Amino acid sequence: MTKILLTTTSFQDTPGEHHKLLADTGWEVIRARGPLNEADTLALVGDIDGYICGDDMITRKVLEKAKPKLKVLSKYGIGVDKIDVKTCTEFGLPLLFTPGVNHTTVAEHTFLLLLALEKNFLFHTDSTRSGGWKRKTGHELLEKTIGIIGLGRIGKEVAIRARAFGMKAIAYDVYWDEKFATANNVQRAATLDEIYAASDYISLHTNLTPETRDMISAKSFPKMKKGVLILNCARGEIVHTADMVEALKSGQVGGYGTDVLDEEPPKADHPLLKLPNAIVTPHIGSRTAESVQRQAVAAVTNLILAMKGEKPLAQVNPEVPVKRVV
């Protein structure tokens, strides 16, 4: 029987048509609770034909054990920085993903973090829950400048919502969509330094690459406005954690709202978890009932199409042909 490994927890925990779509294939589904580290992933591959993954560590070592049985790797989501894409291509393994399914959800979560920081939301709810009535004065978003690093699908949705709040949006992206920018009054920044200098808020929506790893660090903080708020719904490794901690303690950074960390799940003593001006959510920016079903249906549909030798909805390495397996 065809065996499929499924590790993404939001897929498993959220009701929806994706469960029936996968069950109707008749394939044996092996479930695990990801994201998995390399050792845990290694322990599960070797006898599986297809793999629906989340943010598991899929290294060359994992792929070497998985082949030749593994025929299709279907990513639930869009981030493939935990996957050795080069080795997938070398091994002729189609790597599928699901762009365009969670951009509205992540943009909404970005504003959740921003509003929580600017309105001292956690301070106030903690006060009233404990029987108190302590109050801090917050700030309006109106007429503030938000710098968006990465004007892709999610960055664009952030810009649209910023406009609704009466904010000024400035963005940096190598691939610039002038039509969108003009229609939504988004100013183009020629450099990251221009973003740093102009922004009251900086929102990260770029991929994790060697160039973006530790992009937000002690080197970049002095270029920013003192008290800047930084939002991260991209990848934890884009921000240098130790440097961020020091900047938050000194007040150089006024607040950090993040849905991602450099270590997930974090250890109990992770330095960002106890700071009063840091808000950390457990990588749930795209976890809504609507978004999960869109991602899950797309991931299963991709897998089914590729296993039948048909063109999937989206493929990271389209140069690798899909071959009929079932």
C-alpha positions as CSV (number, residue, x, y, z in Angstrom):
1,M,0.0,0.0,0.0
2,T,1.1,3.6,-0.7
3,K,2.3,5.2,2.5
4,I,2.1,8.9,3.2
5,L,3.8,10.7,6.1
6,L,1.9,13.6,7.5
7,T,3.5,15.8,10.1
8,T,1.9,19.2,10.1
9,T,-0.2,19.7,13.2
10,S,-2.6,22.4,12.0
11,F,-3.6,20.1,9.2
12,Q,-4.3,17.3,11.7
13,D,-6.0,19.5,14.3
14,T,-8.3,21.5,12.1
15,P,-11.5,20.0,10.7
16,G,-12.2,20.4,7.0
17,E,-12.5,18.8,3.7
18,H,-8.8,18.1,3.5
19,H,-9.2,15.1,5.7
20,K,-11.7,13.5,3.4
21,L,-9.6,14.3,0.4
22,L,-6.6,12.5,1.8
23,A,-8.7,9.6,3.2
24,D,-10.4,9.0,-0.2
25,T,-7.1,8.2,-1.8
26,G,-7.0,4.9,0.2
27,W,-3.4,5.5,1.1
28,E,-2.0,4.6,4.5
29,V,-1.3,7.8,6.4
30,I,1.4,7.8,9.0
31,R,1.0,10.7,11.4
32,A,3.6,12.5,13.5
33,R,3.5,15.8,15.4
34,G,5.9,18.3,13.8
35,P,7.9,20.3,13.3
36,L,10.4,17.5,13.5
37,N,14.1,17.8,14.0
38,E,16.5,15.9,11.8
39,A,16.7,12.9,14.1
40,D,13.0,12.5,14.3
41,T,12.5,13.0,10.6
42,L,15.2,10.4,9.9
43,A,13.4,7.9,12.1
44,L,10.2,8.2,10.0
45,V,11.5,8.1,6.4
46,G,12.7,5.2,4.4
47,D,9.4,3.4,3.9
48,I,7.2,6.2,2.8
49,D,6.1,7.1,-0.8
50,G,4.8,10.6,-0.2
51,Y,5.4,13.2,2.5
52,I,3.2,16.2,3.5
53,C,5.5,18.3,5.7
54,G,5.4,21.5,7.7
55,D,8.6,22.9,9.0
56,D,10.4,19.7,9.6
57,M,14.2,19.5,9.1
58,I,14.6,17.7,5.8
59,T,18.3,17.6,5.2
60,R,20.4,15.7,2.7
61,K,20.9,13.0,5.3
62,V,17.1,12.6,5.6
63,L,16.7,12.6,1.8
64,E,19.4,10.0,1.3
65,K,17.5,7.7,3.7
66,A,14.1,8.5,2.1
67,K,15.1,7.6,-1.4
68,P,14.5,5.7,-3.6
69,K,11.0,5.0,-2.0
70,L,10.0,8.7,-1.5
71,K,8.6,10.0,-4.8
72,V,6.9,13.3,-3.8
73,L,7.5,15.9,-1.1
74,S,4.5,18.2,-0.6
75,K,5.1,21.2,1.6
76,Y,2.1,22.5,3.5
77,G,2.8,26.3,3.2
78,I,5.4,28.3,1.4
79,G,8.6,28.4,3.4
80,V,11.1,25.8,2.2
81,D,14.2,27.0,4.2
82,K,14.1,23.9,6.3
83,I,14.3,21.7,3.2
84,D,17.4,20.9,1.2
85,V,16.0,22.1,-2.1
86,K,19.2,21.5,-4.0
87,T,19.3,17.8,-2.9
88,C,15.6,17.3,-3.8
89,T,16.4,18.5,-7.3
90,E,19.6,16.4,-7.5
91,F,17.6,13.3,-6.5
92,G,14.8,14.1,-9.0
93,L,12.3,14.5,-6.1
94,P,9.5,16.9,-7.0
95,L,9.1,19.5,-4.2
96,L,5.6,21.1,-4.1
97,F,4.3,24.0,-2.1
98,T,1.2,26.1,-1.7
99,P,1.7,29.8,-2.4
100,G,-1.2,32.2,-2.2
101,V,-3.2,30.5,0.6
102,N,-2.3,32.3,3.8
103,H,-1.3,35.9,2.9
104,T,-4.5,37.6,4.3
105,T,-4.2,35.6,7.6
106,V,-0.6,36.4,8.2
107,A,-1.2,40.1,7.4
108,E,-4.0,40.2,9.9
109,H,-1.7,38.6,12.5
110,T,0.9,41.2,11.8
111,F,-1.6,43.9,12.8
112,L,-2.6,41.9,15.9
113,L,1.0,42.1,17.1
114,L,1.4,45.8,16.2
115,L,-1.8,46.8,17.9
116,A,-1.0,44.7,21.0
117,L,2.4,46.6,21.3
118,E,1.1,50.1,20.6
119,K,-1.9,49.8,22.9
120,N,-0.1,47.9,25.7
121,F,-2.7,45.2,25.3
122,L,-1.1,42.5,27.4
123,F,-0.3,44.8,30.2
124,H,-3.9,45.9,30.4
125,T,-5.5,42.5,30.1
126,D,-3.0,41.2,32.8
127,S,-4.0,44.0,35.1
128,T,-7.8,43.5,34.8
129,R,-7.5,39.7,35.0
130,S,-5.6,40.1,38.3
131,G,-8.2,42.4,39.7
132,G,-6.4,45.6,39.0
133,W,-7.1,48.7,36.9
134,K,-3.6,49.8,35.9
135,R,-3.4,51.9,32.7
136,K,-0.6,52.9,30.3
137,T,-1.0,55.4,27.5
138,G,-0.6,53.9,24.1
139,H,-0.2,55.3,20.6
140,E,-2.2,55.7,17.4
141,L,-1.3,54.1,14.2
142,L,-2.6,57.0,12.3
143,E,0.0,58.9,10.2
144,K,2.8,56.5,11.4
145,T,5.2,55.1,8.8
146,I,5.4,51.3,8.4
147,G,8.4,49.9,6.5
148,I,7.7,46.7,4.8
149,I,10.6,44.5,4.0
150,G,9.4,42.1,1.3
151,L,6.5,43.3,-0.8
152,G,5.2,39.9,-1.9
153,R,1.7,38.5,-1.3
154,I,1.9,39.0,2.5
155,G,3.7,42.3,2.3
156,K,1.1,43.7,-0.1
157,E,-1.7,42.7,2.3
158,V,0.0,44.5,5.1
159,A,0.3,47.6,2.9
160,I,-3.4,47.5,2.1
161,R,-4.3,47.3,5.8
162,A,-1.8,50.0,6.7
163,R,-3.6,52.3,4.3
164,A,-6.9,51.6,6.0
165,F,-5.4,52.7,9.3
166,G,-4.2,56.0,7.7
167,M,-0.6,55.0,7.8
168,K,2.2,55.8,5.3
169,A,3.8,52.7,3.8
170,I,7.3,52.4,2.5
171,A,8.6,49.1,1.2
172,Y,11.8,47.4,-0.1
173,D,11.7,44.5,-2.5
174,V,14.1,43.4,-5.3
175,Y,11.1,42.5,-7.4
176,W,9.0,45.6,-7.4
177,D,5.3,45.7,-8.5
178,E,4.9,49.3,-9.6
179,K,1.3,48.9,-10.5
180,F,0.4,47.7,-7.0
181,A,2.6,50.3,-5.3
182,T,1.0,53.2,-7.3
183,A,-2.5,51.9,-6.6
184,N,-1.9,51.7,-2.9
185,N,0.4,54.6,-2.3
186,V,3.4,52.5,-1.3
187,Q,6.7,54.4,-1.6
188,R,9.6,52.5,-2.9
189,A,12.8,52.4,-0.8
190,A,16.0,52.1,-2.8
191,T,17.8,50.4,0.2
192,L,17.2,48.8,3.5
193,D,18.9,51.7,5.2
194,E,16.1,53.9,3.8
195,I,13.5,51.7,5.4
196,Y,15.4,51.7,8.7
197,A,15.7,55.5,8.8
198,A,12.1,56.3,7.8
199,S,10.0,53.8,9.7
200,D,8.2,53.9,13.0
201,Y,7.3,50.3,12.5
202,I,9.3,47.7,10.5
203,S,7.5,44.6,9.3
204,L,9.4,41.6,8.0
205,H,8.0,39.6,5.1
206,T,11.0,38.2,3.3
207,N,12.3,34.7,2.8
208,L,15.1,33.3,5.0
209,T,18.3,33.2,2.8
210,P,22.0,33.6,3.6
211,E,21.6,37.3,2.8
212,T,18.6,37.8,5.2
213,R,19.8,35.7,8.1
214,D,20.6,38.0,11.0
215,M,19.6,41.0,8.9
216,I,18.0,42.7,11.9
217,S,20.9,42.9,14.4
218,A,23.3,45.2,16.3
219,K,24.5,46.5,12.9
220,S,21.1,47.6,11.7
221,F,19.6,48.9,15.0
222,P,21.6,52.2,15.0
223,K,20.2,53.0,11.6
224,M,16.6,52.9,12.9
225,K,14.6,55.4,14.8
226,K,15.0,55.0,18.6
227,G,12.0,53.2,20.0
228,V,11.1,51.5,16.6
229,L,8.7,48.6,16.8
230,I,9.7,45.5,14.8
231,L,7.2,42.9,13.6
232,N,8.3,39.4,12.4
233,C,5.8,37.0,10.8
234,A,8.5,35.6,8.5
235,R,11.3,33.6,10.0
236,G,12.9,33.9,13.4
237,E,16.5,33.6,12.0
238,I,16.1,36.9,10.2
239,V,16.5,38.6,13.6
240,H,19.6,38.1,15.7
241,T,18.1,37.1,19.0
242,A,20.8,38.2,21.4
243,D,21.1,41.5,19.7
244,M,17.3,42.0,19.8
245,V,17.3,41.3,23.5
246,E,19.9,43.9,24.2
247,A,18.1,46.5,21.9
248,L,14.8,45.9,23.7
249,K,16.5,46.3,27.1
250,S,18.2,49.5,26.1
251,G,15.1,51.0,24.5
252,Q,16.7,51.3,21.1
253,V,13.9,49.0,20.0
254,G,10.6,49.9,21.7
255,G,8.9,46.6,21.1
256,Y,9.2,43.3,19.2
257,G,6.2,41.4,18.1
258,T,7.0,38.0,16.6
259,D,5.3,34.9,15.5
260,V,8.5,33.1,14.8
261,L,11.7,32.3,16.8
262,D,15.2,31.0,15.9
263,E,14.3,27.9,17.9
264,E,10.8,26.4,17.7
265,P,9.5,25.4,20.1
266,P,11.7,27.5,22.4
267,K,13.3,26.4,25.6
268,A,11.7,27.7,28.7
269,D,14.5,30.2,29.3
270,H,14.5,31.6,25.8
271,P,15.5,35.3,26.4
272,L,12.6,36.8,24.4
273,L,9.9,35.1,26.4
274,K,10.1,37.2,29.6
275,L,10.7,40.7,28.3
276,P,7.8,43.1,28.8
277,N,8.2,44.8,25.4
278,A,8.3,41.5,23.5
279,I,5.2,39.6,22.3
280,V,5.8,36.1,21.1
281,T,3.1,33.9,19.5
282,P,3.7,30.2,18.7
283,H,4.0,30.4,14.9
284,I,0.3,30.5,14.4
285,G,0.1,33.5,12.1
286,S,-1.4,31.4,9.3
287,R,-3.4,29.1,11.6
288,T,-7.0,30.0,11.0
289,A,-9.8,27.6,10.0
290,E,-10.0,29.2,6.6
291,S,-6.3,29.4,5.9
292,V,-5.6,25.9,7.2
293,Q,-8.2,24.4,4.9
294,R,-6.9,26.3,1.9
295,Q,-3.3,25.2,2.6
296,A,-4.2,21.6,3.4
297,V,-6.4,21.1,0.4
298,A,-3.7,22.6,-1.8
299,A,-1.0,20.3,-0.2
300,V,-3.1,17.2,-0.7
301,T,-4.2,18.1,-4.2
302,N,-0.5,18.7,-5.1
303,L,0.4,15.3,-3.7
304,I,-2.4,13.5,-5.5
305,L,-1.7,15.2,-8.9
306,A,2.1,14.5,-8.7
307,M,1.6,10.9,-7.6
308,K,-0.6,10.4,-10.7
309,G,2.1,12.0,-12.9
310,E,0.0,15.1,-13.5
311,K,1.2,18.7,-13.1
312,P,0.8,20.0,-9.5
313,L,-0.6,23.4,-8.6
314,A,2.8,24.7,-7.7
315,Q,6.3,23.3,-7.6
316,V,9.5,24.7,-6.1
317,N,11.7,22.8,-8.6
318,P,9.7,22.6,-11.8
319,E,12.7,21.3,-13.7
320,V,12.2,18.0,-12.0
321,P,9.5,16.0,-13.8
322,V,6.7,14.4,-11.9
323,K,6.3,10.7,-12.6
324,R,3.2,8.5,-12.1
325,V,3.5,6.5,-8.9
326,V,-0.1,5.2,-8.4
